[in-house]
């Protein structure tokens, strides 16, 4: 969509090449190298592993223990370990020393209110947390696309301002040259000539200040893209009007609202938080349910061995007691549900209200830009008339400078307003969840 937007990155004087970057290439680089995105991607990968761990813990949550020891037995009858008769003293001695090897295997069949072949609550919780991590990753990607486009806009506006200053300086050179000639001919006074000279000096200082600001923005851009902050210098060849194609294709408010309420990462995160609190409340309620397990115990001695296989059940009486007297964990989970319901409702309202404000700000900005565009045309006509009159000595230096001031002020106002218009457009697209579709159309993040 905007592939002809070019950013030329001239590497340091030690570099042997310079590369041209399209906006898509810059976004590709930023999304791949941004530290924020890298960390978010790692969090998403970890959350995916947590789902696998929860599934593995539920399906393969068996325990297998091996114990080897020796000890004394007292009495004549039998030695029993884990329900297994492993030794029967048939001698007349009441005491003897016996080495033992004990193997114990336990496999849970029912826990957390779920059988082993069912999906566990822990896996459900891990899945919701994974969805939350992916939503946060997408949110960070949208923020990065917005930040790259917005800083790109700042650089473009500042570069355009320097161009305007340079144009103005060229005009002032001609004015100063003409003013010098008129001063030598005693047509104008020394203060009038000095005023033109000061105007030129001030414009040169403004250009120097703007270039310093440009270098600061360039370094910020490098940091945002994840590039090394060495001697790299970014030079932007950019037209603020190139976003007009995006502007004319933006849908109406109802479509933007539908998209925002459907795909907004903030809303998805709020929905996931509510679902997570509901699942955690279910898990807390099921802690009073018994665990059913399969158990096998094998015991080996130097003389005998035995095996014991059984179906066991464990009752968590301590959890039952806490439920009877009042379980703080369960009460906390219920309060979390209520809090997250409020948060979800609040998030929806904030998204809808914010989007309406964003849409209104963008429409007002477009109208203001259109008005200033008309003013520029008027000021251009007046400036051309003033230039001809000055050339024909029908205008004084002061009169020409005054008209030039009026034109430059209007032009800078338009430039600033155009930047505001594009910025409000980017904010609108970001908050409606469509910034990747319009600014980064070939690589949507929610594909």
Secondary structure by P-SEA (a helix, b strand, c coil): ccccbbbbbbccccccbbbbbcaaaaaaaaaaccaaaaaaaaaaaaaaaaaaaaaaaaaccbbbbbbbbbbbbccccccccccccccccccccccccccbbbbbbbbbccccccccccccaaaaaaaaaaaaaaaaaaaaaaaaaaaaaaaaaaaaaaaaaaaaaaaaaaaaaaaaaaaaaaaaaccccaaaaaaaaaaaaaaaaaaaaaaaaaaaaaaaaaaaaccccccbbbbbbcccccaaaaaaacccaaaaaaaaacccaaaaaaaaaaaaaaaaaaaaaaccbbbbbbbbbbbbcccccbbbbbbbbbbaaaaaaaaaaccaaaaaaaaaaaaaaaaaaaaaaaaaaaaaaaaaaaaaaaaaaaaaaaaaaaaaaaaaaaaaaaaaccccaaaaaaaaaaaaaaaaaaaaaaaaaaaaaaaaaaaaccccccccccccccc
